[in-house]
Amino acid sequence: MRTHRAAAFAGAAILLTAGTAAAEPTPPPPPRPRISDAAVATAVSRLDADVADVMRRTGIPGVAVAVVHRDKVLYLKGFGLRRTGESAKVDPDTVFQLASVSKPLSSTVVAGALRDPAAWDEPLGSSLPGFALKDPWVTSHVTPADLFSHRSGLPDHAGDLLEDLGYDQSYILGHLREEPLTPFRASYAYTNFGLTAAAEAVARAHGTTWQKLSADTLFKPAGMTHTSTEFSAYANASDRAYTHVKNPDGTWSPRFVRDADAQTPAGGASSTARDMARWLRLQLGDGVLDGKRIIPADSLNRTRLPEIVSQPQTFRGVPQFYGLGWNVSYDDAGRLRLGHSGGFELGANTNVTMLPLEQLGIVVLTNAAPVGQADAIALDFFDTAEHGAPTADWLALTGALYAQELNEGHRSTTDYAHPPAGAKPARAASAYTGTYENPFYGPLTVTADAKGALTLSLGPKPLRFPLTPYDGDTFSFETAGENAIGRTGVTFSDGKVRIEYLDAEHLGTFTRK
């Protein structure tokens, strides 16, 4: 689940008539803390059982959890295995990939680097060479706040398919200008590479790299000694959680490796439950940790203000906004609720949730593809703290949402595994072989072996996809990578080839050289 200033309360309407003065409405009192120490203790005492239940129901191999309340780490524990088939256990110092929980971590870094909250609204200008959007006016006005809140007008997950094909960050950011735009600052679409562009621009403006800016601004001052924005740090960690995907028989295997360096500010950070507990303490302490001011409070608070509506209604029955790297909402008591989920279909699911007014937060790290596990543990915890027990089967609900999102991810409506009755044969291989060009996805090559079987090659490596005949000039291949959607169609026509799953924004047609 892709999970500012907001008026938490609406003032009463005042009717004005001629000759009368309008009275100033009396603002309602601010919300007050409602969760007692005893209630938090009850929720903490249930965590062992709640985590065990989620692991039993899903079969996921490993989990790490940290809970912070009033600047104290009340819970810090690992469960299960770092990797199936081995005996090494998950502990509080096991390094996990954070996936999109990287986003609020990155907005903390930018808040510390910019210092002044108003700097979030300064246009990027030329601080990131090669970066541009399709509309020159938008390019000249887009700000870090626009890109961190996903309101730039870029389409949903713009650039992610380029990453799947093996392109690096420079290529992807330099080709976002090909993407069509929806209305600037009036439409929400979740974009890893939009946020990445903003973070990289801030680092360039400070004369450094994103990796060094993150370390110098946050990780080192906060004592987050096992947190990094580089895949190599995760891959080389001796105590790391391998990513797992589900097998058809319901077991889990570490079949894939997810290197997210291209979008590291949006999804490429790694950390431990112990380090993330320190970050939670800093967040709940408004930028102060162990008595030391690390991030300016006003700049940090800017990240928590709603910039745009992301979901008009959630399963909790309230609208959700997106701030700067945070999902932002308000509960029925008017309390600010901050959170973010992270998910790699190649094997990770994470969650962070906070009620700043209550100085209460939880982080959940898991080493398995999303089936609702991390979100369910966090929701169960807060439900128990607030109501004494969970109010719903959160695992069933969040699992269904993840499954729905996966099934709706541009999957083809055509069953390419079963050609239609009366399907036409393909033409001779020479009708299709050759090199085709595309300004966004780069060159595509189709080759044939001695038996006439076709292979399509895409990306800088390149990736090779055997083509399966379907009907006449239409073939199919099995997609791969984080955004794989099963089989997709490949149609040749008049010197062009259209790849179905690359064409959601009408960018997926290649022209023969």
Secondary structure, DSSP 4 states (H G I P E B T S, - for coil): -------SSPPPP----TT-PPPPPPPPPPP-----HHHHHHHHHHHHHHHHHHHHHH--SEEEEEEEETTEEEEEEEEEBSSTTS-PBP-TT-BEE-GGGHHHHHHHHHHHHH-SGGGGGS--TTSSTT---SSHHHHHH--HHHHHTT-SSPPTTTTHHHHHTT--HHHHHHHGGGS----TTT-----HHHHHHHHHHHHHHTTS-HHHHHIIIIITTTT-TT-BS-HHHHHT-SSBPPPBEE-TTS-EE-------GGGHHHH--EE-HHHHHHHHHHHHTTTEETTEE-S-HHHHHHTTS--EEEESS-TTSS-EEE-SSSEEEE-TT--EEEEEEEEETTTEEEEEEEEGGGTEEEEEEESB--SSHHHHHHHHHHHHHHHSS-SS-HHHHHHHHHHHHHHTSS--SS-TTSPPTTPPPP--GGGT-EEEE-TTT--EEEEE-TT--EEEEETTTTEEEE-EEEETTEEEEE--STT--SEEEEEEETTEEEEGGG-TTS--EEEE-
